[in-house]
């Protein structure tokens, strides 16, 4: 198990994977850069990015883990009502995704829109978590 994972190493690996996926260099990228809103990634670009990150870091990534954690925390309570996350679900998603500003979790957020909140840091966190769960993973 990795004891210490270097966030700069993860950031650079993510940046390289993004540039490969988009086919051009990215001049300005921060941990808070939105993948959809700022970089213009669509669902196919996100899938390509996930595959590239999985190969680069030798991990398995599942962006649905955020929603799954919220479901597990809520137990029998409903996660979605009338096509949107419930207030309780939004609170659990905020906890699971601390890199996303709290005000972006509004009452009209549905499962199809969740990906629009993903930041560079969201993917750094996903990779870091997967590396910590993987035996023999390297962090630098």
ZIDA-V572337 format. One record per backbone hydrogen bond with DSSP energy under -1.0 kcal/mol. NH is the residue of the N-H (numbers start at 1). CO is the residue of the C=O. E is the energy in kcal/mol with one decimal. If there is no record, write none. Layout:
# ZIDA-V572337
NH/CO/E
NH/CO/E
This chain:
# ZIDA-V572337
6/139/-2.0
10/6/-2.0
11/7/-2.9
12/8/-2.7
13/9/-2.1
14/10/-2.6
15/11/-2.8
16/12/-2.6
17/13/-2.1
18/14/-2.7
19/15/-2.7
20/16/-2.3
21/17/-2.3
22/18/-2.9
23/19/-1.9
33/30/-1.6
35/118/-2.0
38/34/-1.1
39/34/-1.5
40/36/-1.2
41/35/-2.4
46/42/-2.4
47/43/-2.0
48/44/-2.5
49/45/-2.6
50/46/-2.5
51/47/-2.5
52/48/-2.5
53/49/-2.8
54/50/-2.6
55/51/-2.2
56/52/-2.9
57/53/-2.7
58/54/-1.1
59/54/-1.0
65/62/-2.5
66/63/-1.1
68/64/-2.6
69/65/-2.5
70/66/-1.7
71/67/-2.4
72/68/-2.5
73/69/-2.2
74/70/-2.0
75/71/-1.3
77/74/-2.0
81/84/-3.3
84/81/-1.7
85/109/-3.0
86/79/-2.2
90/86/-2.5
91/87/-1.9
92/88/-1.9
93/89/-2.5
94/90/-2.3
95/91/-1.7
96/92/-2.0
97/93/-1.8
100/97/-1.8
104/101/-2.1
105/102/-1.8
106/104/-1.5
109/106/-1.5
113/110/-1.3
116/113/-1.5
117/114/-2.0
118/115/-1.2
120/33/-1.6
121/31/-2.8
123/119/-1.3
124/120/-2.0
125/121/-2.8
126/122/-2.0
127/123/-2.7
128/124/-2.7
129/125/-2.6
130/126/-2.3
131/127/-2.8
132/128/-2.2
133/129/-1.2
137/134/-1.4
